[in-house]
Amino acid sequence: MFVNSNGYNLGVREDEVVVNDVGLPPWAKKPEDFVRINRMALESEFVSCQLHQWIDLIFGYKQRGPEAVRALNVFHYLTYEGSVNLDSITDPVLREIPEAYFIRDPHTFLLTQDFIKAMEAQIQNFGQTPSQLLIEPHPPRSSAMHLCFLPQSPLMFKDQMQQDVIMVLKFPSNSPVTHVAANTLPHLTIPAVVTVTCSRLFAVNRWHNTVGLRGAPGYSLDQAHHLPIEMDPLIANNSGVNKRQITDLVDQSIQINAHCFVVTADNRYILICGFWDKSFRVYSTETGKLTQIVFGHWDVVTCLARSESYIGGDCYIVSGSRDATLLLWYWSGRHHIIGDNPNSSDYPAPRAVLTGHDHEVVCVSVCAELGLVISGAKEGPCLVHTITGDLLRALEGPENCLFPRLISVSSEGHCIIYYERGRFSNFSINGKLLAQMEINDSTRAILLSSDGQNLVTGGDNGVVEVWQACDFKQLYIYPGCDAGIRAMDLSHDQRTLITGMASGSIVAFNIDFNRWHYEHQNRY
């Protein structure tokens, strides 16, 4: 809204400067900065703490009367609701009475023609004060700053001297952990961290939510000895590996990576691609048995992604293929199948076909909230489609950013793309390149925090790094691990980061995005 992107002729100012884009204050280098910084201010805890006072002035007890006078909140009397009824002066006869006929004496007040016009002009130009909704003070909003001084509270800005690494869990198999899905919400039947190895051995590792609520009311030190992740007993005891091993053959040319798997939000099913018959398949995590085979592509399916889930577990699934197309599917949380109808689960139909790539699709991300699918082909570029199948635009990376490998999109509309050889780009949803960087690591996994403000990366160097997403400012480097990172995910409370390692283990890190929050570093 601040950019004259269509090049309209908006005229010339008196000083002969052409009117074009909106002039920004010195603290905003570009329109995106202006919006971001204003949002940071208006959505800040400081403003939240003062919000009730604004409500008191505009809609509340300080709008009228002595409290309004004390608060210097008094306006022209005509702006107040009920002070004038426009309907009573719409009589055309009254408007046409000559000025001489109006009574003028100090004890009688009758509307004169000039007064009617002045009253209408006042209302049209200055508006009216809103209705008074409250006659007593509005309570303050609960905010993290109000909690700051309570003991035992999960403080947003509390300094927590916690160790970076919570635990390391080593699986008996040495196969690299190439996919991690942390579906840890307490209401789930089995809150768990589901892991899948390169050899397609999966594990449902139970999550203990008491640790996820560190510092919360009701949390006691008695619970502190519980580690957050408990290894799948069938894997730990080597007693039921047949229920955890996917034996169906994948195409030999497929390189198994995090994009080959999707775990449903309830941890009950795993979707896997890369099979020689050009299908992707659905397996039960409880039994390890195949429950559905989905066909639709003309070549091997190379990547899968799922959107955030709706109530009931429904979500979108996107499959990308060597045939250079993507198919958008609907996962039914009620029937636990691709498609709406369990009677036709053998031949489900995709919701949309997404075209435009010339090469094999290697990475994809889907956001149901924005209704967008962003995908990358092996030799570029990245394309933005709607979930109805319309191609919106291509995201053209800077020079040397040719081969996209990882994509993460936030509900705020920012898209982070990792290209080969350590190159990152941040695009707006309108295709504008906002930031770029190059790092000395072959990155294998990226993810954005739930608010889209922070980016977490990990790669062959075995180092987890945290960045500010808007400008790639480095915020934190975790201690290096003794193996490369292949996959990662965040717990539901955004307090634990779980990484899958090339050594066949998973590492759980303490993470608190609030410690890098600008309000934490600039306390009021």
Backbone torsions as a table, in degrees:
resi	resn	phi	psi	omega
1	MET	NA	-13.6	180.0
2	PHE	-99.8	1.1	-173.4
3	VAL	-119.1	130.9	177.0
4	ASN	-84.7	66.6	-172.5
5	SER	-68.4	-21.3	179.3
6	ASN	-90.0	-1.9	177.5
7	GLY	67.0	34.6	179.1
8	TYR	-65.0	147.1	175.5
9	ASN	-82.2	104.6	-175.9
10	LEU	-102.3	9.8	174.9
11	GLY	93.0	-173.0	-176.6
12	VAL	-128.8	138.5	178.8
13	ARG	-75.8	171.5	-180.0
14	GLU	-61.3	-29.0	179.3
15	ASP	-88.2	14.5	175.4
16	GLU	68.9	18.0	172.5
17	VAL	-85.1	130.8	-179.7
18	VAL	-69.4	131.6	177.3
19	VAL	-77.6	122.0	-178.1
20	ASN	-139.1	-115.8	178.0
21	ASP	-67.1	156.0	178.0
22	VAL	-65.6	132.4	175.9
23	GLY	-69.4	132.3	-175.7
24	LEU	-106.2	154.0	175.9
25	PRO	-67.4	162.8	-174.8
26	PRO	-60.4	-26.7	-176.7
27	TRP	-78.9	-3.9	179.1
28	ALA	-117.7	110.6	-178.6
29	LYS	-74.2	-28.2	179.8
30	LYS	-147.1	163.4	-176.4
31	PRO	-55.9	-35.2	-179.9
32	GLU	-63.1	-37.8	176.4
33	ASP	-63.5	-41.6	-178.5
34	PHE	-59.0	-45.7	179.7
35	VAL	-67.9	-45.7	-176.8
36	ARG	-62.0	-45.1	-177.1
37	ILE	-70.1	-38.5	175.6
38	ASN	-62.2	-40.9	178.2
39	ARG	-64.1	-42.3	178.4
40	MET	-56.4	-39.7	-179.8
41	ALA	-72.8	-51.4	-172.8
42	LEU	-69.9	-27.7	-179.7
43	GLU	-99.1	11.0	-174.8
44	SER	-75.6	162.8	176.0
45	GLU	-64.1	-34.5	179.7
46	PHE	-59.4	-44.2	178.5
47	VAL	-69.9	-39.4	178.3
48	SER	-56.9	-38.3	-178.8
49	CYS	-69.5	-22.8	-178.2
50	GLN	-101.1	-4.8	-169.8
51	LEU	-58.6	-38.3	-177.4
52	HIS	-64.1	-28.9	-180.0
53	GLN	-69.9	-36.9	176.3
54	TRP	-65.0	-41.0	178.7
55	ILE	-62.1	-40.4	177.9
56	ASP	-59.3	-40.2	-177.6
57	LEU	-71.7	-42.0	-171.2
58	ILE	-88.5	-45.7	-174.1
59	PHE	-115.8	-7.1	-167.0
60	GLY	-111.1	-151.1	-168.0
61	TYR	-72.8	-13.9	177.7
62	LYS	-92.9	10.9	-178.8
63	GLN	-78.3	-35.3	-176.4
64	ARG	-136.4	165.5	172.4
65	GLY	79.1	-164.6	-175.9
66	PRO	-58.2	-35.9	-179.5
67	GLU	-65.3	-35.3	176.9
68	ALA	-66.1	-39.6	178.7
69	VAL	-63.5	-45.3	-179.3
70	ARG	-63.0	-32.8	-178.2
71	ALA	-90.3	9.5	-177.6
72	LEU	52.8	46.0	-173.3
73	ASN	-121.9	40.3	-176.8
74	VAL	-106.1	134.2	-177.7
75	PHE	-120.5	175.7	176.6
76	HIS	-55.0	135.9	-172.1
77	TYR	-60.4	-26.5	-178.4
78	LEU	-71.0	-16.9	-177.6
79	THR	-79.5	-12.7	-175.4
80	TYR	-84.3	143.6	180.0
81	GLU	-60.8	131.5	177.2
82	GLY	90.2	-9.9	-178.3
83	SER	-75.8	-22.3	177.9
84	VAL	-146.1	137.8	177.0
85	ASN	-110.5	104.1	-176.0
86	LEU	-61.0	-29.1	-179.0
87	ASP	-62.3	-28.4	-176.4
88	SER	-76.5	-9.9	-178.9
89	ILE	-121.0	22.4	179.1
90	THR	-94.8	2.9	177.8
91	ASP	-65.0	116.4	-177.2
92	PRO	-62.3	-29.8	179.3
93	VAL	-64.4	-44.8	179.1
94	LEU	-58.3	-38.0	-178.4
95	ARG	-69.2	-25.7	-175.3
96	GLU	-95.5	-3.7	-179.9
97	ILE	-63.6	129.5	178.1
98	PRO	-61.3	151.0	-177.1
99	GLU	-55.6	-34.0	-175.4
100	ALA	-66.0	-21.6	-174.9
101	TYR	-85.6	-8.8	179.8
102	PHE	-77.3	135.5	-178.5
103	ILE	-72.2	134.7	178.2
104	ARG	-128.6	100.5	168.7
105	ASP	-147.3	159.1	-170.7
106	PRO	-67.2	-15.9	-176.0
107	HIS	-103.6	-7.0	-177.0
108	THR	-119.0	131.4	178.9
109	PHE	-113.2	111.4	172.4
110	LEU	-122.3	147.7	-179.1
111	LEU	-68.9	127.4	173.3
112	THR	-94.5	163.0	-179.0
113	GLN	-60.4	-44.3	-179.6
114	ASP	-62.1	-38.3	-178.2
115	PHE	-66.2	-40.5	178.2
116	ILE	-60.2	-46.2	-179.3
117	LYS	-63.8	-41.5	-179.8
118	ALA	-63.9	-39.1	-179.7
119	MET	-64.9	-44.2	178.8
120	GLU	-64.1	-41.1	179.7
121	ALA	-64.2	-40.2	179.2
122	GLN	-59.9	-46.9	-177.0
123	ILE	-68.1	-42.2	-178.1
124	GLN	-66.4	-35.5	-174.8
125	ASN	-88.8	-31.8	-173.3
126	PHE	-114.7	-5.7	178.4
127	GLY	72.3	-169.3	-179.2
128	GLN	-130.1	151.0	176.9
129	THR	-66.3	140.4	-180.0
130	PRO	-62.7	168.2	175.2
131	SER	-62.0	145.1	174.6
132	GLN	-82.8	115.7	-174.3
133	LEU	-97.4	-26.1	-173.6
134	LEU	-130.8	144.4	178.6
135	ILE	-118.8	10.9	174.4
136	GLU	-139.4	161.4	-174.7
137	PRO	-58.0	139.4	177.0
138	HIS	-78.5	136.0	179.9
139	PRO	-67.5	149.0	177.7
140	PRO	-68.7	151.9	178.2
141	ARG	-73.3	139.7	173.8
142	SER	-65.4	127.8	-178.7
143	SER	-142.1	163.2	-177.9
144	ALA	-61.7	-31.2	-178.7
145	MET	-68.3	-30.3	177.6
146	HIS	-69.9	-25.5	-178.4
147	LEU	-84.2	-10.9	-168.8
148	CYS	-58.3	-24.4	-172.9
149	PHE	-108.9	7.9	177.9
150	LEU	-89.3	133.2	175.5
151	PRO	-69.3	152.5	176.3
152	GLN	62.0	25.1	-179.3
153	SER	-103.1	150.1	-179.2
154	PRO	-78.0	69.5	-165.6
155	LEU	-65.8	138.0	176.6
156	MET	-65.9	-36.1	-173.0
157	PHE	-116.9	22.6	-177.7
158	LYS	-80.9	136.5	175.4
159	ASP	-76.0	115.7	179.7
160	GLN	-113.9	109.8	-179.7
161	MET	-81.2	74.0	-178.4
162	GLN	-103.6	150.6	176.2
163	GLN	-67.9	149.3	-179.2
164	ASP	-66.7	-43.1	-176.6
165	VAL	-100.5	125.3	178.0
166	ILE	-85.2	-48.2	-175.1
167	MET	-163.3	159.1	172.2
168	VAL	-124.0	132.2	-179.4
169	LEU	-119.7	115.6	-177.5
170	LYS	-102.5	121.9	178.3
171	PHE	-81.4	150.9	178.4
172	PRO	-57.7	-36.1	177.0
173	SER	-76.0	139.4	178.0
174	ASN	-90.8	6.9	-178.1
175	SER	-67.8	135.3	-179.6
176	PRO	-55.2	139.7	176.6
177	VAL	-84.0	107.4	-171.7
178	THR	-100.6	-5.3	177.0
179	HIS	-148.3	135.9	177.0
180	VAL	-131.6	129.0	176.9
181	ALA	-130.1	111.6	-178.2
182	ALA	-100.3	89.1	173.7
183	ASN	-100.0	93.2	-165.1
184	THR	-116.2	11.1	-178.3
185	LEU	-59.1	137.6	-174.5
186	PRO	-62.4	-28.7	-175.4
187	HIS	-75.6	-10.0	179.9
188	LEU	-68.0	150.5	176.8
189	THR	-59.8	-43.1	177.0
190	ILE	-130.9	90.1	171.0
191	PRO	-64.3	127.5	-172.2
192	ALA	-156.3	162.1	167.8
193	VAL	-107.9	109.6	-179.1
194	VAL	-91.0	127.7	178.8
195	THR	-119.4	148.1	176.1
196	VAL	-132.1	133.3	-179.2
197	THR	-95.3	172.0	179.6
198	CYS	-61.1	-28.8	179.1
199	SER	-88.4	11.9	176.0
200	ARG	64.0	34.8	170.6
201	LEU	-97.2	119.6	-177.6
202	PHE	-106.8	159.7	179.6
203	ALA	-140.3	138.6	175.8
204	VAL	-105.7	94.6	-173.7
205	ASN	-94.4	114.8	-172.5
206	ARG	-63.8	141.4	-179.9
207	TRP	-104.8	131.0	178.2
208	HIS	-99.7	109.8	-171.4
209	ASN	-72.2	-14.2	178.3
210	THR	-59.6	-35.6	-179.7
211	VAL	-74.0	-30.6	179.0
212	GLY	-66.5	-15.7	-179.0
213	LEU	-109.5	33.0	-179.4
214	ARG	-50.7	126.0	177.1
215	GLY	86.2	-5.1	-177.9
216	ALA	-79.4	158.1	176.2
217	PRO	-57.2	137.7	-179.3
218	GLY	93.1	-12.2	178.1
219	TYR	-81.6	132.2	-179.5
220	SER	-125.3	159.7	-179.7
221	LEU	-66.2	-20.1	178.0
222	ASP	-61.9	-27.3	-177.7
223	GLN	-87.8	-7.0	-170.3
224	ALA	-68.8	-21.9	-178.3
225	HIS	-75.0	-13.4	177.7
226	HIS	-72.8	126.7	172.6
227	LEU	-80.4	150.8	-172.9
228	PRO	-67.9	-28.6	-174.3
229	ILE	-120.5	129.1	177.8
230	GLU	-111.1	126.3	-176.2
231	MET	-62.0	140.4	176.3
232	ASP	-51.0	119.6	-176.5
233	PRO	-60.7	-30.2	179.4
234	LEU	-67.3	-29.2	176.8
235	ILE	-83.8	-43.4	-177.0
236	ALA	-62.5	-40.7	-176.9
237	ASN	-91.1	-3.4	-177.1
238	ASN	54.8	32.3	-172.0
239	SER	-99.9	-22.0	-176.4
240	GLY	-140.9	42.1	-176.9
241	VAL	-61.7	-27.3	179.0
242	ASN	-63.5	-22.9	176.6
243	LYS	-85.1	-4.0	-175.1
244	ARG	-121.9	-4.0	-176.3
245	GLN	-103.2	124.0	173.1
246	ILE	-86.7	114.2	-174.1
247	THR	-98.9	-14.3	-179.7
248	ASP	-59.3	138.7	-172.7
249	LEU	-77.3	133.1	173.0
250	VAL	-94.4	161.8	178.3
251	ASP	-61.8	134.1	-174.2
252	GLN	-63.7	-21.9	-177.9
253	SER	-84.4	-5.2	-177.6
254	ILE	-82.1	131.1	172.8
255	GLN	-93.8	115.9	-176.0
256	ILE	-69.5	123.3	176.3
257	ASN	-145.0	-174.8	-174.8
258	ALA	-61.3	-26.8	-177.5
259	HIS	-73.2	-10.4	-177.1
260	CYS	-81.3	-6.2	-172.7
261	PHE	-132.4	148.2	169.6
262	VAL	-139.2	133.9	175.8
263	VAL	-109.3	132.4	179.6
264	THR	-68.1	159.1	-171.8
265	ALA	-64.2	-19.5	179.5
266	ASP	-96.5	5.9	178.8
267	ASN	67.7	11.3	-172.3
268	ARG	-93.3	-15.2	-177.5
269	TYR	-141.1	145.6	174.2
270	ILE	-117.9	133.1	174.8
271	LEU	-104.7	131.8	-175.2
272	ILE	-130.6	140.3	178.0
273	CYS	-120.6	-178.3	177.0
274	GLY	100.0	8.8	-176.7
275	PHE	-78.2	150.0	-175.0
276	TRP	-62.9	-24.5	-176.2
277	ASP	-88.4	13.6	175.2
278	LYS	70.0	22.7	179.6
279	SER	-107.2	168.6	157.6
280	PHE	-122.8	156.7	-167.0
281	ARG	-131.2	153.5	-178.7
282	VAL	-113.3	129.9	-179.7
283	TYR	-124.5	145.8	174.6
284	SER	-80.1	130.7	177.7
285	THR	-75.3	-17.9	-179.4
286	GLU	-75.9	-43.0	-174.8
287	THR	-110.8	-17.4	-174.6
288	GLY	77.9	5.1	-175.9
289	LYS	-87.0	149.4	176.4
290	LEU	-70.4	129.4	-179.4
291	THR	-114.5	-20.1	-179.8
292	GLN	-160.9	140.6	172.0
293	ILE	-116.2	129.6	-175.3
294	VAL	-117.9	120.7	177.5
295	PHE	-107.7	155.8	177.2
296	GLY	174.0	-28.1	-177.7
297	HIS	-91.6	161.0	179.8
298	TRP	-96.9	-0.7	178.0
299	ASP	-149.9	-179.3	-175.5
300	VAL	-60.4	136.7	176.4
301	VAL	-78.9	125.6	-171.5
302	THR	-106.7	-19.7	-179.1
303	CYS	-154.8	152.8	178.3
304	LEU	-134.0	153.2	172.9
305	ALA	-152.4	153.9	174.0
306	ARG	-127.6	151.3	177.7
307	SER	-82.5	175.9	169.5
308	GLU	-63.0	154.5	-174.3
309	SER	-92.1	147.0	171.5
310	TYR	-85.3	173.0	173.9
311	ILE	-60.6	131.9	-177.1
312	GLY	99.1	-8.3	175.8
313	GLY	90.8	1.1	177.6
314	ASP	-68.8	145.9	177.7
315	CYS	-161.0	170.4	173.9
316	TYR	-93.1	142.3	171.1
317	ILE	-118.9	134.4	175.9
318	VAL	-117.7	132.9	175.4
319	SER	-116.0	134.7	176.1
320	GLY	-114.0	152.7	-170.0
321	SER	-141.2	167.4	171.6
322	ARG	-67.2	-15.0	178.2
323	ASP	-78.2	7.0	175.2
324	ALA	71.3	14.0	176.3
325	THR	-118.6	165.9	172.0
326	LEU	-124.6	146.8	175.2
327	LEU	-120.0	135.0	177.7
328	LEU	-100.4	124.4	-177.7
329	TRP	-118.3	162.8	177.6
330	TYR	-116.1	123.3	176.9
331	TRP	-93.3	124.7	179.0
332	SER	-90.8	113.0	178.1
333	GLY	-68.2	-23.6	-179.5
334	ARG	-76.2	-44.3	-176.1
335	HIS	-98.2	-8.5	179.9
336	HIS	57.9	45.4	178.0
337	ILE	-143.1	162.2	167.3
338	ILE	-77.1	124.2	-178.3
339	GLY	108.7	163.9	-176.6
340	ASP	-90.9	-23.1	-169.4
341	ASN	-113.7	112.8	179.8
342	PRO	-64.1	-20.4	-180.0
343	ASN	-74.5	-19.6	179.9
344	SER	-120.4	34.5	-176.3
345	SER	-70.6	-15.5	178.0
346	ASP	-71.8	-29.1	-176.8
347	TYR	-134.7	63.6	178.8
348	PRO	-68.3	150.4	179.6
349	ALA	-103.9	138.9	176.7
350	PRO	-69.0	151.6	177.3
351	ARG	-74.0	-30.0	-178.2
352	ALA	-158.3	152.9	173.0
353	VAL	-112.1	124.8	-176.3
354	LEU	-107.8	117.4	-176.8
355	THR	-119.2	170.2	177.3
356	GLY	133.7	-21.4	178.0
357	HIS	-80.5	154.1	176.0
358	ASP	-107.1	-9.7	-176.1
359	HIS	-132.0	174.5	177.4
360	GLU	-53.6	133.8	177.5
361	VAL	-81.8	126.6	-175.4
362	VAL	-114.4	-18.6	179.6
363	CYS	-151.3	148.9	-178.0
364	VAL	-155.0	149.2	174.5
365	SER	-139.5	141.9	-178.6
366	VAL	-130.0	134.4	178.4
367	CYS	-123.0	110.6	-178.9
368	ALA	-68.2	-34.8	-177.7
369	GLU	-62.1	-41.3	178.3
370	LEU	-88.0	-14.3	-177.7
371	GLY	69.3	37.3	-174.4
372	LEU	-129.2	149.0	172.6
373	VAL	-124.3	126.4	178.5
374	ILE	-118.3	126.0	-173.2
375	SER	-134.3	155.0	179.2
376	GLY	-128.0	136.3	177.2
377	ALA	-93.0	160.8	-174.1
378	LYS	-54.9	-39.9	179.6
379	GLU	-113.3	25.8	177.3
380	GLY	77.1	172.8	-7.2
381	PRO	-87.6	-166.0	170.0
382	CYS	-100.1	138.2	-177.9
383	LEU	-118.4	147.8	175.9
384	VAL	-112.0	119.5	176.7
385	HIS	-116.5	156.5	166.7
386	THR	-84.0	164.0	179.9
387	ILE	-73.6	-5.5	172.8
388	THR	-91.6	-1.9	174.0
389	GLY	104.1	-1.1	-179.4
390	ASP	-78.6	135.0	175.3
391	LEU	-83.8	119.9	-177.6
392	LEU	-90.9	-49.8	-176.0
393	ARG	-168.6	164.9	170.7
394	ALA	-101.6	142.3	176.0
395	LEU	-97.0	103.8	-176.9
396	GLU	-88.6	113.3	179.8
397	GLY	-75.9	165.9	177.2
398	PRO	-67.3	177.5	-178.3
399	GLU	-58.0	141.2	-178.9
400	ASN	75.4	-3.1	174.3
401	CYS	-97.7	81.6	-169.5
402	LEU	-111.8	-31.4	-170.2
403	PHE	-117.8	89.6	-178.9
404	PRO	-66.9	141.7	-179.7
405	ARG	-129.3	-27.8	-179.6
406	LEU	-138.8	142.7	179.5
407	ILE	-135.5	136.0	172.2
408	SER	-138.0	130.5	-178.0
409	VAL	-123.3	138.6	179.4
410	SER	-100.4	158.9	178.8
411	SER	-68.7	-12.0	175.0
412	GLU	-78.5	-9.6	177.0
413	GLY	94.8	20.5	175.6
414	HIS	-106.2	138.0	-174.8
415	CYS	-120.5	117.6	177.3
416	ILE	-98.4	126.9	179.2
417	ILE	-122.6	130.6	173.9
418	TYR	-103.1	127.5	176.8
419	TYR	-105.6	163.7	178.2
420	GLU	-54.6	151.5	175.3
421	ARG	67.9	38.0	168.0
422	GLY	75.7	20.9	-176.3
423	ARG	-103.8	132.9	179.8
424	PHE	-120.9	146.7	172.1
425	SER	-135.8	146.8	174.9
426	ASN	-118.1	118.5	179.8
427	PHE	-111.1	147.0	166.3
428	SER	-77.1	165.8	-178.1
429	ILE	-68.0	-16.4	176.2
430	ASN	-87.7	4.6	174.9
431	GLY	90.9	7.7	-179.8
432	LYS	-84.2	131.1	176.3
433	LEU	-75.5	117.8	-175.3
434	LEU	-97.6	-33.2	-177.9
435	ALA	-161.7	158.8	176.2
436	GLN	-150.4	156.4	176.0
437	MET	-157.1	166.1	177.0
438	GLU	-133.9	131.6	-179.7
439	ILE	-123.9	161.3	-176.3
440	ASN	-95.6	64.2	178.7
441	ASP	-159.5	146.5	172.8
442	SER	-89.7	97.8	-172.5
443	THR	-73.0	135.9	179.8
444	ARG	-113.9	-18.2	-176.5
445	ALA	-149.5	137.4	173.7
446	ILE	-136.4	150.7	171.3
447	LEU	-155.0	154.3	178.7
448	LEU	-105.3	145.3	173.5
449	SER	-64.8	163.7	-172.6
450	SER	-61.6	-28.2	178.8
451	ASP	-89.7	0.2	177.5
452	GLY	75.9	6.1	-175.7
453	GLN	-84.8	-27.3	-173.5
454	ASN	-123.7	143.3	177.8
455	LEU	-114.4	134.2	176.6
456	VAL	-115.8	132.7	-179.0
457	THR	-128.9	153.2	174.6
458	GLY	-154.4	149.2	-176.2
459	GLY	-156.8	-156.3	-173.5
460	ASP	-63.3	-24.3	179.2
461	ASN	-71.7	-12.6	179.8
462	GLY	75.6	22.8	-177.1
463	VAL	-117.9	127.7	173.7
464	VAL	-89.7	129.2	179.2
465	GLU	-126.4	145.3	179.6
466	VAL	-115.1	133.2	-176.2
467	TRP	-128.6	153.6	169.2
468	GLN	-79.1	121.6	-169.0
469	ALA	-65.7	-34.3	-171.8
470	CYS	-68.3	-32.7	-176.2
471	ASP	-135.9	8.5	179.2
472	PHE	59.6	32.4	172.6
473	LYS	-73.5	129.5	-178.4
474	GLN	-74.0	130.8	-177.7
475	LEU	-106.4	-34.7	-174.6
476	TYR	-163.3	147.4	173.4
477	ILE	-124.2	122.7	177.8
478	TYR	-79.8	159.7	176.3
479	PRO	-58.2	141.4	-177.3
480	GLY	-67.7	144.7	176.0
481	CYS	-95.3	165.0	-176.3
482	ASP	-88.3	12.0	177.6
483	ALA	-150.6	162.1	179.7
484	GLY	-70.3	152.9	178.0
485	ILE	-94.1	130.8	-177.5
486	ARG	-111.3	-23.5	-176.9
487	ALA	-160.4	159.5	173.4
488	MET	-160.4	160.6	177.2
489	ASP	-155.7	163.0	179.8
490	LEU	-109.3	144.7	173.1
491	SER	-67.4	164.8	-173.5
492	HIS	-60.8	-29.7	-178.0
493	ASP	-89.6	4.6	178.3
494	GLN	60.8	27.2	-178.3
495	ARG	-110.7	-12.4	-179.6
496	THR	-132.0	130.8	176.3
497	LEU	-107.2	126.1	-179.8
498	ILE	-112.7	124.9	-179.8
499	THR	-113.4	142.0	173.0
500	GLY	-97.0	130.8	-170.1
501	MET	-108.0	155.2	178.4
502	ALA	-67.8	-15.7	-178.8
503	SER	-86.2	-1.0	-179.5
504	GLY	88.8	23.1	178.2
505	SER	-126.5	169.0	169.9
506	ILE	-122.6	147.0	179.8
507	VAL	-122.2	132.0	177.2
508	ALA	-104.6	124.0	179.8
509	PHE	-108.6	142.8	165.5
510	ASN	-70.9	132.2	175.1
511	ILE	-140.0	134.9	179.0
512	ASP	-137.7	97.5	-176.4
513	PHE	-62.1	-21.2	-178.9
514	ASN	-66.7	-24.2	-179.6
515	ARG	-68.1	-18.2	176.7
516	TRP	-105.0	7.4	179.6
517	HIS	-71.8	137.6	-175.2
518	TYR	-60.3	-28.2	179.2
519	GLU	-75.8	-24.8	176.3
520	HIS	-70.5	-37.5	-176.6
521	GLN	-84.7	-17.7	178.9
522	ASN	-126.2	70.9	-175.6
523	ARG	-69.6	147.8	-177.0
524	TYR	-85.0	NA	NA
